[in-house]
Amino acid sequence: MDLESIMFPFKWLVSAIMVGFHGGLSAVGLPAADGWTWTLSIIGLVLVIRAALIPVFLKQLDAQRRMRRLQPDLKKLQEKYRGKTDQLSRQAMAQEQMAMYKKHGTNPFSACLPMLIQVPFFLALFQVLSGISTAAHQAEGIGAMSQEQVVQFDESAIFGAPLSAALLHGTPPGGNPVAVAVLAIVMILAMTAAQFITQKLIMARTMSDEAMETPFMRQQKAILYVLPVIFGAGGIVFPIGVLIYWTTTNLWTLAQQFFVRPGA
């Protein structure tokens, strides 16, 4: 089975949710071809996906509680290997640390689970929106979107920036290149900042200062700084519509972590 076959159900589902919101918004009086109608449809897609992920988020909170409870054991482990910098000691410490995580039923990667589950939906949305212009020119539909809806989306814009435009790939005719650049950069900065703050918040709540100095957690801290750079660099190829999705979902994640605090 090729990638296209694997992604087809996700592409259809993503586009069907957007079409459903678009139809509802149009029914209450919003212009069907307006960029804000499609923008709200993308935000509606985020709300559906993130609402479906609430059980996963609750499991994430439970994992954060477990991480806090094992802090005394992590501190003892660090004391046990303090001053031992040889390769065998580092390997032994890493093995004991992973065994400890397993015993407590948690791991440092639990915070990434909601983001990983979203990956196929994000890729599907990217394929749908990046294929809009081609489908419009070929008079075809894409996913659950009809040919008419594809044309509407391709011609829609917000603040003068077409939703199908990308910072790296240029602006379609009729669009404002400056608006595309400004809007894309603002959203790239917003989504990367939200992601960075969220991960910092999770690590601060789950790991003690002593635990953060273990070799394993130093690697996690490095990933904390690398991921926003990767997503920020990738943002230059994302259509404006995809940036709307990713910015909204990152802000949702940040709000969840800020307002819903794990218990003791």
N, C-alpha and C positions, 0 to 999 in steps of 0.2 A: 504493500500500500504506500503510495507516494504522499508527499507533504500536502499537495493540493487536496487529495481525498480526505486526509486527516483533518484539514482545516475547514473543509466545506461546511460541516454542521455548525461550527463556531461562527463562520462568516454569515450563514443564514440566520442563526439566532441573534447575533449582534445587529444585523440589518433589520430583522423583524421587530426587535424591541424599539429601534429608532423609528421605524415606519409607524409602529403603534403609537408612540408618543407624538410623532408628527401629525398623524391623523387626528388624535385627540385635541392637540393644540389648534389645528386648523378648524376643527369643528366648533371651537369656542370663539373663533373670530380672528385668530392670528393668520397673517398672509402665508399661504402655503409655500411660496417661493422666497420668503424672507430669510435672511441669514440667521436672525435671532430665533426663528421658529426651529430651524435645524440645530442651532446651538443648544436650545433648551431640550431638544430631543436627545442630543448627546449627553447632556447632564442627566436627563432621565435615565439613560442607559447606565450611567455611573450609579445612580441611586438604586436601580434594580440589582446590579451586580454586587454592590457593597451591602445591601440589605440581605442578600442571599449568603453573604460571607460573615454575617453577624455570629453564627455558631462557631465559625473558625476563630473569630476575634475573641470570643469568650474562652475558647481553649487556649488561645495565646495568653490571655490574662492569667489563666491557671498556671501556664508554664512559667510566667513571670513570678508568680507567688512561689513556685517550687524553686526557682533560681535563687530567690532571696533566702529561702529556708536552708539551702545548702551552703550559704556563705561561710558559716563557721567551719565546715569541713574543708572548704576551699582554702581558708586561711591556714588551717592545720597542714594541709598539703604543701602550701607555699613555704611554711616554716620548715617542713621536713626536707625540702630540697633547696633551701636558701644557701647560696654560695656555691652550689654545684652547677657548673656550667659545661661539663663534658657532655658529649653526644648521648651516651647511654643514660645519664641522669635525666636529660631533657626528654628522651623518648619514654623513659619510665614514668616521669611526671605526667606527660601527655596521656599515656595509657591509663594511669590511675584516675586522671581527671575525667576522661571519657567514661570510665567505669562508674564514677561517682554520678555523672549526669544520668547514666542509664538506671542506676539504682533509684534516683529521685524522680525518674520519669520525665526528664526535661532535657533541653540542650540549647546552646546559644543561638541556634539557627531558627528557633521557633518564631522569632519576631519576623522572619522573612516569609513565613508560610502564606499569609494573605496575598503578598505581592506575587509569589510564585504561582498561586492558583489563578491569578489574573492574567498571567502571561499569554495563554492561548487566546483569551478574549481580546487582549491588547493587540496581538499579532493579527487576529481576524479583523479588528477594526482598522488597523493599518492597511491591510490588503484591500478592504472595501473602499476606504477613503482615497488611497493612492491610486486605485483603479477607476475612480469616478470619471475623470476626464477622458480616459480612453474609452470607457463604456458609453459616455455621452456622444463622443465623436462617431462611434460605431453604431449608434442608435440601439443600444442594448441595455437591459437591466443588469443589476448585480446583486446577488444574494436575493433577499426578499424585496428589494427596491425595484419598482417598475422603471421602464425607460423614461417616463415622464418625470418621476421623482429623481432619477439620476441627473437629468438635465437641470431640474430645479436646484439640486444641491450644487452642481457644478457652477451654476451662475450666481449662487448666493454668497453673501459676504457680510462681515461685521466690521465696522470702523473702516470700511474700504478695503479690507483684506479678505480675499476669497477663501472659503473654508477648505478648498482643495489645494491651495497654494502652500508651498514649503519654502523655507528660507534658502536652502541650498539649490533647489530646482527652479527657482524663478517664479514669476507671477504671471498667471494667465492674462490674456487680453482683457482690458477693462478694469483690472485690479490696480491697486496702488502699491508699488514696490516698497515705498517708505512705510506704509501702514503694515504690510506683511512683516517687514524687518522689525519694526518696533513691537508689534503684538507678539511675534514669535520670541523675541529676546525677553520680553517681560514675562511671558509664560514659562519659558525655559528656566529663568532665574527663580520664579515662584515655585515651580515643581521640584527643582533640585534643592532649594532651601527647605521646603516642607519635608522632603525625604530625609535630609540631613538632620534636621531638628528632631524629627520623629525617632530616628535611630539613636541619636544622642540621648533622648529622653528615656527610651527603653533601656539602654545600657546603664544609665545613671540610676534607674529604679531597681535594676536587677543585679548589678554587680557592685561589690565593695571596691574601695580603692586598692586593697591588697590583691583582690582577684583580678583586677584590671591589669596588673603587672605580670601576670603569668604569660609565658610565650604564646599560648594559644589565643588568649584574649588580645595580645598585642597585634596578632594577625587580624583579628576581628576589627580592631580599631583602624587598621590600615584599610580594610575593606570599606569601613564606614566613610572614609574620605575618598576612596576610589570610585565607588558606585555613583555618587552624584556627578562626578566628572564624566563618567561613561554616559549616563543618561543626558547630561547637558550637551555633550558632543553629539549624541544621537538625535537630539532635538532639532538640529539644523536640517535633518532630512524628513522629519515628521510633518505631515500636513497640519495646517492650523486646526482642523477638526480633531486630529489625534492629540495635539497639544492641549486642547480644551479638555478632552477626556482625562489625560494623564495629570494635568494640573488639578482638576476637580477631585480625582481619586486620591491624590497625595494630600490635599487639604482635608479631605474626609478622614484619612488615616491619622493625620496630625490632630484633628479635633477629637477623635476617639481616644487617643492616648492622653490628651490634655484634660478632657472632661471625665473620662471613665478611668479611675485609678484602681489598680489591683489592690485587693484587700491583703490583710496580713497572712 
